Amino acid sequence: MSLFACYGDDKVIVRRIENKLGIHGSPTCELQFNDTPAQLIGSRKFGLIKYVFDLMYRARMGVSAQALGISQAAYEEALKYAKEREQFGKSIYNIPVVANMLIEMRIMIESNRSLFYSTGTLIDLKERLEQQVEKLKAEGKPYSEESNRAKHLAKIANFLTPLSKYLLTETANNITYNALQIHGGTGYMREFRVERLARDARITNIYEGTSQMQIVAAIGGVLNDVLANYFNEREKKEYKGGLAGLSNHLKEIRIIFYDCLKYVLDKKDHTFQDVAAKDLVDLYSYLYIGYLLLDEAEIEQRKTFVANRYILHSVSNARKNAESIKNELFSDLLHSDEILI
């Protein structure tokens, strides 16, 4: 397919404005084109495989940023309300089950922000290298080293951008759900901001590619172990104090991941690979985000708590992911003609 820029005020008609569940601040409309003049952008047949795919890096990151902002706002609303709302003579902030919900929100926001910034930095570096390659080409200078590095970063970006959108948007839905829960019945009313945040979050894991499609986009990098060198370097690194113990937990998760990866590949069953994709992507994400948090904790003391909570929780989740992948009963159902109701 090719990409075109359309123009002509009387040739493009807005048929209607959609009445949406959320993001009312961003009107969505249906367009009708009537013999509309258009200009080809770039070269023919590059519209999807080149130009749109290049835009997907920014689109995925844009929605990830939106989801992260919604998550932060929902957390702040929930924290403020929990401190102000009193029951049984004390604020609900002091009720352990509520406090734990708020802590989990904070941990997920912190870990997601680390993933988002890391991915954004990598994309900027990739694009800068690509610009350098084009400049060196034009000047007739050698560019193989820069080109190879740019290609390597592109492979990592092809994994990290869908991973970021998948995790950050799913988290936004979870955090806004819990933020509304902390508000109780009042949060269901239009007078409270959290109601809007819950509605706005819902679109983030749908548009610019659903979470399921992000997993499909990310699984190739997981199956090819695209971050193997990064993980190898981190495993050789000597972390000090409590961080050393957390590093060992990440090594355990990596062992679990390789065991699951071998199990899936040995099946030689593409259908089974597709079903196991979510668990494999989740396992790989624990490793990458875990090491990001460890490195940050070395620099900033407050990140130690975040790294500790995230990694210990990830070990537990990793074992669950492994059980899910190796569930033979579920595997057999994939090839069954039975319909479960």
MOLIN-V434708 format. One record per residue. N is the residue number from 1. SS is DSSP state (hx for helix, st for strand, lp for the rest). OMEGA is omega as a letter, one per 40 degrees, with the letter a starting at -180 (999 if undefined). D_LAST is the distance of its C-alpha to the last C-alpha in Angstrom with 1 decimal. Layout:
n ss omega d_last
N SS OMEGA D_LAST
N SS OMEGA D_LAST
This chain:
n ss omega d_last
1 lp i 40.8
2 lp a 43.8
3 st a 44.2
4 st i 46.3
5 st a 47.9
6 st a 48.0
7 st a 50.7
8 lp a 52.3
9 lp a 51.8
10 lp a 51.7
11 lp i 49.4
12 st a 46.4
13 st i 45.0
14 st a 42.6
15 st i 40.4
16 st i 38.7
17 st a 37.9
18 lp i 34.2
19 lp a 33.1
20 lp i 31.1
21 lp a 29.4
22 lp a 31.8
23 lp i 34.8
24 lp i 36.8
25 lp i 40.0
26 lp a 39.0
27 lp i 38.8
28 lp a 36.5
29 st i 37.6
30 st a 36.9
31 st i 39.9
32 st a 41.4
33 st a 43.8
34 lp a 46.6
35 lp a 48.8
36 lp i 48.8
37 st a 51.3
38 st i 49.9
39 st i 51.5
40 st i 50.1
41 st i 49.4
42 lp a 50.5
43 lp i 50.0
44 lp i 48.0
45 lp i 44.6
46 lp a 44.5
47 hx a 42.6
48 hx a 39.2
49 hx i 40.0
50 hx a 42.9
51 hx a 43.3
52 hx i 39.8
53 hx i 38.9
54 hx i 41.9
55 hx a 40.9
56 hx i 37.5
57 hx a 39.3
58 hx i 40.7
59 hx i 37.6
60 hx a 35.4
61 hx i 38.1
62 hx i 38.7
63 hx i 35.2
64 hx i 35.3
65 hx i 38.5
66 hx a 37.0
67 hx i 34.1
68 hx i 36.7
69 hx i 38.8
70 hx i 36.1
71 hx a 35.2
72 hx a 38.8
73 hx a 39.3
74 hx i 36.3
75 hx a 37.6
76 hx i 41.1
77 hx a 39.9
78 hx i 37.9
79 hx i 40.9
80 hx a 43.3
81 hx a 41.4
82 hx i 40.7
83 hx a 44.5
84 hx a 45.5
85 lp a 43.0
86 st i 44.3
87 st a 42.6
88 lp i 44.3
89 lp i 47.5
90 st i 46.3
91 st a 44.4
92 hx i 40.7
93 hx a 41.6
94 hx i 43.0
95 lp a 39.8
96 hx a 38.6
97 hx i 34.9
98 hx i 35.8
99 hx a 38.4
100 hx i 35.9
101 hx a 33.6
102 hx i 36.7
103 hx i 37.7
104 hx i 34.4
105 hx a 34.7
106 hx a 38.2
107 hx a 37.3
108 hx i 34.6
109 hx a 37.0
110 hx a 39.8
111 hx i 37.9
112 hx i 36.4
113 hx i 39.9
114 hx i 41.3
115 hx a 38.8
116 hx a 39.5
117 hx i 43.3
118 hx i 43.2
119 hx i 41.2
120 hx i 43.5
121 hx a 46.5
122 hx i 45.4
123 hx i 44.7
124 hx i 48.1
125 hx i 49.7
126 hx a 48.0
127 hx i 49.2
128 hx i 52.6
129 hx i 52.9
130 hx i 51.9
131 hx i 54.6
132 hx i 57.1
133 hx a 56.2
134 hx i 56.9
135 hx i 60.1
136 hx i 61.3
137 hx a 60.5
138 hx a 62.6
139 hx i 65.4
140 lp a 65.4
141 lp i 64.7
142 lp a 62.5
143 lp a 59.0
144 hx a 57.0
145 hx i 56.6
146 hx a 55.2
147 hx i 53.0
148 hx i 51.5
149 hx i 50.8
150 hx i 49.2
151 hx i 46.9
152 hx i 45.9
153 hx i 45.2
154 hx i 43.2
155 hx i 40.9
156 hx i 40.4
157 hx i 39.9
158 hx i 37.2
159 hx a 35.3
160 hx a 36.5
161 hx i 36.0
162 hx i 32.3
163 hx a 32.0
164 hx a 33.9
165 hx i 31.9
166 hx a 28.5
167 hx a 29.8
168 hx a 32.0
169 hx i 29.6
170 hx i 26.7
171 hx i 29.3
172 hx i 30.6
173 hx i 27.2
174 hx a 27.1
175 hx i 30.7
176 hx i 30.8
177 hx a 27.8
178 hx i 29.7
179 hx i 33.0
180 hx i 31.6
181 hx i 30.4
182 hx i 33.9
183 hx a 35.3
184 hx a 33.2
185 hx a 33.2
186 hx i 36.3
187 hx a 34.4
188 hx a 32.2
189 lp a 35.4
190 lp a 36.9
191 lp a 40.2
192 lp a 38.8
193 hx a 38.6
194 hx i 35.4
195 hx i 33.3
196 hx a 34.5
197 hx i 34.0
198 hx i 30.3
199 hx a 29.9
200 hx a 32.1
201 hx a 30.3
202 hx a 26.9
203 lp a 28.3
204 lp i 29.8
205 lp i 26.7
206 lp a 26.0
207 lp a 29.3
208 lp i 31.5
209 lp i 28.5
210 lp i 25.1
211 hx i 24.7
212 hx i 22.5
213 hx i 25.4
214 hx i 27.9
215 hx i 26.2
216 hx a 26.5
217 hx a 30.1
218 hx a 30.9
219 hx i 29.4
220 hx i 32.4
221 hx i 34.8
222 hx a 32.9
223 hx i 32.8
224 lp i 36.5
225 lp a 37.3
226 lp a 39.2
227 lp a 40.4
228 hx a 41.7
229 hx i 45.4
230 hx a 44.7
231 hx i 43.0
232 hx i 45.8
233 hx a 48.4
234 hx i 46.7
235 hx i 46.4
236 hx a 50.1
237 lp a 50.9
238 lp i 52.4
239 lp a 50.9
240 lp i 52.9
241 lp a 52.3
242 hx i 48.8
243 hx i 47.6
244 hx i 48.3
245 hx i 45.7
246 hx i 43.1
247 hx i 44.1
248 hx i 43.3
249 hx i 39.8
250 hx i 39.3
251 hx i 40.6
252 hx i 38.1
253 hx i 35.3
254 hx i 36.8
255 hx i 36.8
256 hx a 33.1
257 hx a 32.5
258 hx i 34.6
259 hx i 33.0
260 hx i 29.5
261 hx i 31.0
262 hx a 32.6
263 hx a 29.4
264 hx a 27.5
265 hx i 30.5
266 hx i 31.1
267 hx a 27.7
268 lp a 29.1
269 lp a 25.6
270 hx i 25.2
271 hx i 21.4
272 hx i 21.5
273 hx a 24.3
274 hx a 22.2
275 hx a 19.4
276 hx a 22.2
277 hx a 24.2
278 hx a 23.3
279 hx i 24.2
280 hx i 27.4
281 hx i 28.4
282 hx i 28.0
283 hx a 30.2
284 hx a 32.8
285 hx i 33.0
286 hx a 33.8
287 hx a 36.7
288 hx a 38.1
289 hx i 37.9
290 hx i 39.0
291 hx i 42.2
292 hx a 42.8
293 hx i 42.8
294 hx a 45.0
295 hx i 47.6
296 hx a 47.6
297 hx i 48.0
298 hx a 51.2
299 hx a 52.6
300 lp a 51.3
301 lp a 51.2
302 lp i 48.5
303 hx a 46.0
304 hx i 46.3
305 hx a 44.1
306 hx a 41.5
307 hx a 41.6
308 hx a 41.4
309 hx a 38.4
310 hx a 36.5
311 hx i 37.2
312 hx i 36.5
313 hx a 33.2
314 hx i 32.5
315 hx i 33.4
316 hx i 30.7
317 hx a 28.1
318 hx i 29.4
319 hx i 28.6
320 hx i 25.0
321 hx i 24.7
322 hx i 26.2
323 hx i 23.8
324 hx a 20.9
325 hx a 22.6
326 lp i 23.4
327 lp a 20.0
328 hx i 20.1
329 hx i 16.7
330 hx i 15.2
331 hx a 17.8
332 hx a 16.8
333 hx i 13.2
334 hx a 14.9
335 lp i 16.5
336 lp i 13.9
337 lp a 12.8
338 lp i 9.5
339 lp a 6.4
340 lp a 3.8
341 lp 999 0.0
